[in-house]
Amino acid sequence: MSNDTNAPQPIIRPDLEQVPAYVPGKAVPGTLKIASNEMSQPPLPSVAAAIAETLAQPSTSPNRYPDMGAVALRTRIGENLGLPMEQVAVGCGSSALCLQLVQATSQAGDEVVFPWRSFEAYPILARIAGATPVAVPLDAQGRNDLDALAAAVTERTRLIFVCNPNNPTGTTVTREAFEKFMAAVPGNVVVALDEAYIELVDDDTRATTPLADQLVGTYPNLVGLRTFSKVYGLAGLRVGYMFGSKRLVEAVNKVAIPFSVNTVAQAAAIASLDAQAELAIRIKEVRDQRVRVTNAINSATGRDTVLPTSQANFVWIDESRIKDLSPLLADGSVDTTSDLGDYLAQRGILIRCFAGEGARITVTTDEEAGQLLAALGL
Ligand SMILES: Cc1ncc(COP(=O)(O)O)c(C=O)c1O
C-alpha cells in the first residue's frame, strides 16, 4: 500500500460528510438490553418450524435465490389489509422501504419533511438519497405536530413522514387531526404513515387514531409502513412492508435492490401472520408492562416522570424529568439522561439515551420490567 499522502483519494460524494458513520452498539454479554425496541422472546414455535422447513426444502434452501416478487408474502399481507398484492411492497425492514420512498420521490434539492425527535433514520435516509431533510419539532406533549408538518411544506417537498405511534415518545395523533393534515397537504406530496408500532396501540386509542389501511383508499398520496421487526419478533430477519396505490408501490419496487427480502424472512413473515392468537398474548404482555412501568415510576415520583401516553413497546422520560428518579435510587443520583444511562448500565441494564433530550426504555416481559423497576428502587 502506498504511503504517499499526495496520492489521489477515491472520490466520495461530498454531501455524505453530513451522514454519520455507523458506530456499532456495545454488545455486553449478560446485560438486559432494552435499548432497541425489540421483543425479547424468540420467534413463536410455529414460526421457528417454518424457518427450519424453509431451510430444509431443496426448492427454498439458501443455495436458491428467493422469490424476487415475494408473491406469496405480498398476497398474504394484502389479504390482511383488504388490498391486492399490487398495492403491497415488501422490503429489507421498513427502513429499506423508507429509503426507497425517498429515492422514488426525491432528487437532489427536494425536501423530505419529518417530525423530530422521531425515528433516527429519517434524516439519514433523506441525505443518503441526496434530498434535503426538514425536521419539524414535536409539540409540547411529545406528539407529531401535524399543523407544523403541513406548514413546513414548500414547492420542493416530495415526502412527509408521520410516525404514529412516535418513536421515541410513544405518542399518537388523532384520526381527526390526521385527516385535517391530509386535507392541508397538496395531493402531489407523498405522506408515509409509519406504523412500526401500530399493533401495540390499545383498543381505546385504536378507535381514535388513524390506521393507514383504512385511509389509503381515500388518499392516493398516502402510504402505510409496517414491519415484522417489532411485535412479530423478526427484527434479525429484516422484513417490512409498505401499502398504498399501485403507482407508488410500483415506484418503490423500481428502486429496490434485487432479491432484497430473503427466502427465510418471507416464510417466517407468512407464518407470523398465521399466528395471530399467540402473538396477541405477547402483545397483551407488552401493553400491560407498559402500564405497569409507567404507573410504578409515576406513582413513586408523584408526577408524570414517564410520559404517560405511550402506545408503543417503550416509554419515554424527558431530560427535564430525569432528576425525579434520584430520590428512588438506593445508591446514587441522576441529573441527566446520560447519568441515568450510566446508572442502569452499571446495574447491567442498557437503555437508549438521547443526551440532553431524554431516555427511551423498551418494555418487554413481566420479568424484564421487574428487573428494570428493581434497579430503579421499585
Ligand atoms: C418508527 C420506526 N419506523 C421504522 C423502523 C424500521 O424498522 P425495520 O427496518 O426493522 O423494519 C423502526 C425501527 O426501529 C421504527 O422505530
The ligand as a Gaussian input file, in Angstrom:
#p B3LYP/6-31G(d) Opt

LIG

0 1
 C      -40.715000       4.328000      13.678000
 C      -39.905000       3.251000      13.035000
 N      -40.051000       3.032000      11.744000
 C      -39.370000       2.072000      11.116000
 C      -38.478000       1.278000      11.804000
 C      -37.721000       0.284000      10.996000
 O      -37.781000      -0.996000      11.410000
 P      -37.237000      -2.150000      10.497000
 O      -36.319000      -1.608000       9.478000
 O      -36.585000      -3.083000      11.436000
 O      -38.462000      -2.744000       9.838000
 C      -38.276000       1.480000      13.161000
 C      -37.288000       0.682000      13.905000
 O      -36.871000       0.973000      14.969000
 C      -39.015000       2.500000      13.801000
 O      -38.855000       2.765000      15.103000

